[in-house]
Amino acid sequence: MFKLPRKTLTNLILACFAVLLVFNFLSCFKNPAQKLFKPQLSFISLVKRELSGIIFYHRNMLQAQRLQNNVDLLRWRLFELREIAQENARLKNLLNFKHKSSLRLVPARVIGRAIDSWSSSVVIDKGKYNGVRSGMVVISPKGLVGSIVESMDNTSKVLLINDPNQGISSIVQRSRQEGLVSGTLGSNLIMRYLPDEAQIVVGDVIVTSELSQAYPKGLLVGRVVNIGREFSGLNRYALVKPIVDLSSIEEVLVIIP
Amino acid sequence: MRNLFFLLTIIILATLGLNWPIFLNFFYCKPDLLLIFMVALVFYTDFKTALIFGILAGLAKDVFLPWRLPVNTICFGIWSYLIYRLGRQISTEENYVRLAVVLAAGLLNNFIVGLQSVSAGNIIPPGIFLRNLIIVSVYSSLLSPLIFKLTKKIAA
């Protein structure tokens, strides 16, 4: 049925090679393409946000009331913590501790999501002009979001932590047990390479490890929801629910080292 | 002028794909609008136009994916050619045949993309693999009449 003439087949193969050649120069192609998409992506995300604000007005109002209560409570706690922090700083000075520099953050807005279901990434509205470079870590006030995989002039692509291409060296906060957290495209992450005697239980908090070259130590990743044994029987694995709701994330912070 | 409209449609569909509303996601899956457009082009335009814009649609998709291999660009070109050949062997005038073609193209495309991801060493649980394979393809084929209508209007 699909018997191809030799000439057509040669043309097809040549076309494939041409496409591969184009992709060798992809970076010079991607930049103008993403520049072309940025205005309408920004506009649509704005319209979407405003429309959802109107449609879900009642729900948002109740949510705002609940959050306001939380804010009042947290403001009080913050006041207490500020006192403790000041006391801590004074004591550190006394003990001659080295001053650890705080993180420099660039806020960015999500203007696009993954175009297919085989990857988990978002496009943000900050790029090289704002100091954002490939490999930088992206967080939200709640915890780790992902890392920059590609940075254009005005936009950047963020690979979220639930993408299978992500690998984050992490530890269990309570027992300091190490493991590798990677995405599964589902709602949970998977923490692998846990030995049989690993001290890990459901509910444990997972944070980034200091072994990770890419991520700063101590960033909140998620909470263990299930523990199982790998198919090989050699190791155990843990399913981790990300702290950040990655499906509806709208604003992120890029850590500038 | 017609070609300009095709290009514009690719930009609009890619933008829509990137900004697909979450409440329209079906089991965390969104339809592959550019794949439907590629199939529609084969049905409503000549082969050369369909192939060129099909490859461009694949390219627009690959630009926004995190991996470097242009798997959609290559696949879309191949699907354009195969659907064109299929159209010469059987009648694709009936709507249900066209839906079946979109479903088949969706299944094949998703299977190849998924296989490429798995062969790169990524762990994708079988349930999620099947979800992405079947639901995306079915969702795409169900939405295809809308894009067929649009393509037909532009091509006319």
Interface residues (C-beta under 8 A of the other chain):
Chain A: M1 F2 L12 A15 C16 V19 L20 V22 F23 L26 F29 K30 A33 Q34 L36 F37 Q40 L41 I44 S45 K48 G112 R113 A114 I115 D116 S117 W118 S119 S121 V123 V149 E150 K157 L159 D163 P164 N165 S182 T184 L185 G186 S187 I190 S247 S248
Chain B: I11 A14 T15 G17 L18 N19 W20 P21 I22 Y28 C29 K30 D32 L34 I55 L59 A60 K61 D62 V63 F64 L65 P66 W67 R68 L69 P70 T73 I74 G77 I78 Y81 L82 R85 Q89 N110 V113 G114 S117 A120 N122 I123 I124 P125 G127 I128 R131 N132 V136
